Amino acid sequence: MFALAFAAMVLSSDGSTTLESYRADSLELRYSFWSGAEVYRGGHEVSIGFAGGDADKAFRGSLRALEIMESYRGARIAGTLLAVVGLAGLVAEIIAVLAVPSMFATPVGLTPAFYGWLIPSAAVALTGAAVIQIAPMYLSRAVVAYNEELALRMMKEASSKPAAVTLRVGGAF
């Protein structure tokens, strides 16, 4: 049991243990109210950009994580585009209602043209917002994939190195 505990603490070439190296290289995902999901390595924030364009730096060495980040990038871009188009439609409708009120309102109530513009614009904007909210799920999956591949790579490196274990038994018999 004692030997196994020391065997797990294989020293790397720079004198640190495999566990210390893993902690320094692994990624951590933190959420904040104002800035959303943030990626950290070794306690320092790693920038991935708004749509994950700088992901190659953060997820270097993990093809699976980079593939997952493509889905993150697609969700951020598509969601933003849909939200902007939907909001632009709503703003355009407000301007149209103010410019030509008779086209959208009658003494009886609102015309079908009003709802025909309002409902699709609101639906597109809400769909965009929902797609943007899905994107952090892909970021989380990419961080997990990166850390799994990092752990496997480090375990493989550690198992290939010879481990020197010294056991001293002392005392009076």
DAMOLIN-V846885 format. One line per field, one symbol per residue. burial: b if it has 9 or more other C-alpha atoms within 8 Angstrom, else e. A space follows every 10 residues. Layout:
burial = ???
//
This chain:
burial = eeeeebbebb bbeeebbbee bbeebbbebe eeeeeebbbb bbeeebbbee bbbbbeebbe ebebbbebbb bbbbbbbbbb bbbbbbbbbb eebeebbeee bebbbbeeeb beebbebbeb bbbbbbbbbb bbebbbebbb bbbebbbebb beebbeebee eeeeeeeeee eee
//
